[in-house]
Amino acid sequence: MSTTLIEVRRAKANDAASVAGTHDEAWRNAYRGIIPGSELEKLISRRGPVWWESAIRKGSRVSLLVFGDRVAGYANYGRNRARSLHYDGEVYELYLRPEFQGLGFGRRLFTAARRDLGQSGLKSLVVWALSDNEPAVEFYRALGGRAIARSSEKFGTRVLDKVAFGWQG
């Protein structure tokens, strides 16, 4: 019998290449057909290992879900950036590699990020998702998020609707 360790831990600078690979796979899977192809490629290429290493070294909160010796997903989070929304914290990104989706790992990663924010005094939380990203919208609803705001974001010539989900402390 073999046992595979599954853990959520804070990212270290030497995790940057694994986080970049996870970001690449997860974004291609999540946004293909939603964000125009050339725009999606630009967004992915900006977030290579050097970008992630710099973000981690500068203190960005990046937690990893590690399955065995492989980074299966990551969450990037901190203070809420939208001043018009009266929530303390924000999960900026939460992504899993496609083969790790639907197994409860996203919930585990979200819970860890929320706990970390709460321990820093950031009790309420907001997350933005593109409305056309139905798996993400359903995921945040299933976690108890309440739709609290709408906005839009431009990707090249395409304007996409996005929704904010909120959780009170």
N, C-alpha and C positions, 0 to 999 in steps of 0.2 A: 504494500500500500504506500502511495506517495501523498504527501501533503504539499499544497501550494500555498505560500504565504500571500495574503492580500492585505495591504496596508495603505493608509493614507498618511502622507508625511509632507513636510515642507520641502519645496524644491531647493536644490543646491546648484551652484553655478555649473558644476560638471554634469548636471541633468539637462542642460540647454539643448543639446542635439536631440535628445529623446522627446523633449517638450515640443521642439520645432517639428519633428516628424509626426507627432500626435496631432498637432495643430493642422498640419498639411492634410493628413488623411481625414480628420474629422470635418474640416471646413469643406473639402471637396465633396464629401458625402452629404453634409447638411445643406449646402448652398448651390450645388449643381442644379441648373434649371431655374434657380430663383435669382441669384446675382448674375448679371451678364458675365460670360466667360472671361473676357479680357480683364474686367474689373476684379473678378474673383482671383485671377492669377496675380494681379498686382497686390491685392490684400495678403495673399499667402506669401508671396516672395518677400514682402517687407518684414516678415516675422521669422527669419531664419535663426540659426543657433546664436549668432552674434547678438541679435536683438534680445533674445530670451536670456542669454548670459548677462547682458547689461541690466536688464530689468530685475533679474534675481539679485545681482550684486548690489543694485541700488535700493533693495529692500522691498520691492513689490511682493505682495502676498500671493504666492503661487503654491498651491498644494497639489500633490500628485496622488493618483490612485495607482499603486504599483501591484501588478499581478505577477507573482513569481519574481522574475528579474526584468519584467517589461513594464514600461509606463503605459497604462491602459487609458488614462485620462488625466485631465488637469482642471483646476479651477483657479481663476485669477480674481481677486476681490479686494475691497477696501472701503473707504468712505464713499457715500453717495455723491455722485458728481452733478446730479440735477437739483439745483437749489430750490426749484419750484415744487419738488416733491419732498414732503416732510418725513423722510425716512433716514435713518442713521447710516446704514451700510448698503453696499451694492455688490452683487456678484457680477463682475464685468464679463466674464466668460466661464463657461463650464462645458467641456467637450470630452467625449469618449471616442476612442477608435471604434469604427463600425462594428467589429466583431465582439465588442464588450457592451454594446447597447442592449437594453431590454433585460438585463440580468440583475438589476438592483444596484449596480455600481454608481450610477448617476445620483441616486438618492443618497447613497453613502457619502459621496463626495460633497454633495450639497449640504448635508447635515454637518459634516466636518467643517466646511467653510462657515456655515451659520454659527456653529459653536465657537469657532475662532474669533469671528467678529463680535459675538456676544461677550466673550471674555475680555475684549478690548473696550467694552461699554457701548458697542454699536448693536443695540438690541433689535431695532426694526430693520427691514431689509427690502430692497427693490432689485428686480432683474428685468432687463429689456430683452425681447425676442422679436424677430421679424414675424409678422402675422402669417406670411406664407410658409414659414417653417413649422408646419403642423405638428411634427413630433415634439419640438421644443415647447410649443404652446400647450400641448396636452400634458407634457411632463410637468411643467410648472403649475398647471391647474391641479394635477394629481397630487402635488406636494402641498396643496392648500393655498396657493397663490391666488390673490384676487386681482383682477384687471383694474388698475387704478388710473392709467393715463394712456394716451395714444400720441404718436408723433410719426414723423417720416424721415427717411434718410435717402440721399441720392447716391446712386452707384452708376457712374457714367451718365447715360441719358435716362436711366430708369429710376423712378422714385418709388420706394417701397415703404409700406406701412409697418410700424412697429408698435408693440404693446408693452407696457410696464406692468409687472406683477408685483404685488406688495405683500409683506408679512409683518404683522405687528409683533413687538417684543414680548 
